[in-house]
């Protein structure tokens, strides 16, 4: 029973981070109708922006978070202005190649500039044990989970209660009608990409603090799992994406604990193949491309 509870805790924590990155994918897709394959590397950029701030400015937790958000947001806005906006409405293959090219550039550029190996992260939080010795929950795990939940709650509020959020949903349903009624598609696209990028940067900093390291290729791991979550859930309902991300994190943790870590990725792709075979638009439906 202790093993089950331990893996359940581990799964929920990693699943919450999957959810934040997956929501970033879904947000951009609903407005721009493109899969932003550079989004995982924006996550990675935010992680290193926080690392540089913690190493050279201040290792205060909130300072590191703010610089992670600023770094990721700046890269996201640059990507939207010079890659996504010019390619919007073009063939889907062009946007795929464009964002993938940016992802490779960011990934290898960071590996060259910093290191291709994991780099130690500033200790912005004191690590303490919150539960018993049999079931481990540390303060950094709790903070990582709380940060993710606050980000998810914030984006839910944004989409459902704000003017730009309502514009986002209008563009997702009928972009032509939304534009005809005066919705500034370019501005909404900017805000959407900036929001997704800032969320990714904040989540990346909390992950870096949790594991004590940053890695130039970390985006590949989180991005792949987050992309699977969006495909399995569909992109119509953000709550569905969050639910699937949490479930995937728990399933991976249980497979790791009871079978082997070698089968963790097998479980994720098995779920993807089974769901898409029976529900090509995802469990909760998707917007048309």
N, C-alpha and C positions, 0 to 999 in steps of 0.2 A: 504493500500500500504506500509506503514511503517513496519507493521508486516512482510509482504512478504519479503521486502528487508533485514530486520534484520535476518530472518531465513535463507535467501539465503546466507548472509555473514557467519553466524554460520555454515551452512552446508558445504560451500566451505572450511572453515578452518579445520573442523574436517575431511572432506573428504580428504584433502591433507595429513593428518597424516595416515589415512587408506591406502592411496596410497603408502606411504613410506614403511609401514610394509608389504603390499601385494606384492610389488616389491621384498622385501626380500624373501618371500615365493617362488615367481616365479623364482628368480635367482637361488636359491638352487635346485629347482626342475629341471630346465633345464639342469643342469650339473650333479647332483647326482641321479636324478630320485627318490628322496624321498621327502615326505612332512615333513619338519622339525618342528615338534610340539613344540620344545623347543625355536623356534624363538621369540614368544611373551614374554617368560621369559628372553630372552637375552635383549629385549626391556626394561623390568622391571629392569634388572640388571644395564643397562646403566643409568637408571633414578636414582637409588640409588648410583651408583658410582659418578654421578654428585652431588648428595646431600651431600655425605661425603666430597667431595672436597670443595664444597661451605661452609660447616660447619667448616672444620678443616684446610683448606689451604688458599683459597681465594674465595670470592663470585663474583669475576669478571666473566662476562658472558662467555667470551671465555675460561677461565680456566675451568669453569664448563662444557662447551661443550667438551673440549678436554678430560677431565677425564671421562666423560660419554662415549665418543667414545672409549677410551682406555679400560675401563672396559668391555664394551659390546664386543669389538673386541677380547679381551683376552679369554672371555668365549666362543665366537664363534669358535676361533681357537682350543681351548681345546676340544670342542665338535666334531669338524671335525676330529681331530687326533685320538681320543680315542673311538668315537662312530660311526660317519658317515662313516669314511674310512673303518674300519673293516667290517661294515655291507653293504657296497656298493656291489650291484650285488646279494645280498641275497633276500630272500622272503620279499615282501613289508611289511608284517605284523611284521617282526622282526625289521625293521627300525622304524616303527610306534611305537612299544612298547618301543624301545630304546630311541627315542627322547621324547616320552611322559613321560617315567620314569625320564629323566633328567629334564623335565619341572616341574614335581611334586616336585622333590628334590630341585630345585632352588626356587620354589614358597614357599614351606613350610620352607626351610632353611632361606630365607630372612624374612619370617614372624616371625620365632623364634629369629633370630639375631637382627632384627630391631624392628618390631612391626607388629601385624596382623591388626592394624588400620592405617589409613592414617597418614603420618608424614609430618610436615610443611617443605616446601621447601625454600631454601635460596632465598632472594629477589635480584636477580642478575640484574633486570631491573626495572627502575622506570615506574609505570603504569600511563599513561596519555590518555586522550580521544582525538581521532583523528577526529571523526565525530560529528554531532550534537547530542543533547540530545535525539532526537526522534529515531535515528538510532545509536546504540552504536558500535564503533570499537575502541578497546584499542590498545596501543602500543605493549603489549604482544601478542595480537591476530595477529597483523601485522607481528611481528617477527616470530611467529610460522609458519605462512603461507609462509613467505619469506624463512625460513630455509628449509621447506619441498620442495618448488619449486626448490631451489638450489640443494638439494639432488637428486631430480628427474631428473633435467637437467644434473647433474654430471653423474648419472648412465646411462642415455641415451647416453652421449658422450663416456663413457667407453665402452659400448656394441658395438657401431657403429664405433668408430674411433681408438680404441687402439688394440694392438696386442693380449692382453689377452681377450679383448672383442670379437674379431673375433674368437679366440679359443673357447670362451664360446658358440658362435653361432654354430660353427662347431660341438662341442660336443652335443649340443642340437639337431641338425639335424641327425647326424650319429656318435654316440660315437665310434663305432668300426672303421669306416673309419678315423676319426680324430686321434685316437690312432695309426693307421697304418701309417699315414703320419707324425708321430713324435710329436704329441701334448702331452705334459706332463699332463696327466689327474689329477694326484695327486696335482700338483702345481696349476693348474687352479681351482681345487676344493677348495684348501686352500684360494686362492685369492677371489674366489666367496663368500665363507662363511664369510671371514673377511670383505669384502665390505658390504654384507648384514647386518652383525652385527654392524659395525661402523655406517651405516646409521640409524639402529634402535636405537642405543645409542644416537646419536645426536638428532633424533626426540623425543626420550623419555625425554631428558633434556628440550627441548623447551616446551613439554607438561607439565612437572613438574613445570616449571616457569609460564606457562600460568594459570594453576589451583592452584598453590601455595601449592601443596602437592604431595607426592609419596606414593604409596600403593603397598604392596607385591602382590596383586592379580589384578593389573591394566592390566597385559599382557593378562589376559583372555578376557577382554572387547575388547581391540584393536586387539588382535590376531584372535578372532572369526570373527569380522567384516572384517578384512583384508583377512582372508581365504575365506569368502563368496565372496569378490570382485574377488579373483583369480579364483574361481570356475565359477562365472558368466561370467567373461571376457574370461577365458581360459588363458593359460600361453605362447602362441606363440608370442603375441605382447605386449610389456610392455606398449605402449601407450594405448592399450585397457584396461589394468588393471587400469591405471591412470584414464581414462575416467569413468569407472564403479565406482571406489572409490569416485570420485567427485560427481557423480550422486547419489550414495548411501547416502553420507553425506548430500546432499541437500534434498533428499526425507525424510530422518530421521528427519531433522530439520523442514521441512514443516509439517510432521505428528505431531511432538511435538508441534508446534505452533498452528496448526489448529484443531487438534483432541485431542491427549493426549500423554504424554511421555510413558504411558503404552503400546501403540501400536507401538512404535519405532522399537523394535526388531521384532515384527510381520511383519512389512513392509519389513525388510531385508530378513527374511526367506521366505516370500511370493514370493519375486522377485527371490530368489534362486530356489525355487521349480518350478516356472513357466518356468524359463529359462532352467533349466536342463531337464525338461520334453520335451521341444521342441528342445533344442540344448544341448545334453549331453556333447559335447566337449567345451561348452562355446560359447559366442557370436562371438568370434574372432578366435576360434580354439585352440587346445592344442597339445603339443608334445606327442607322444606315450610313454607309460611307459616301 
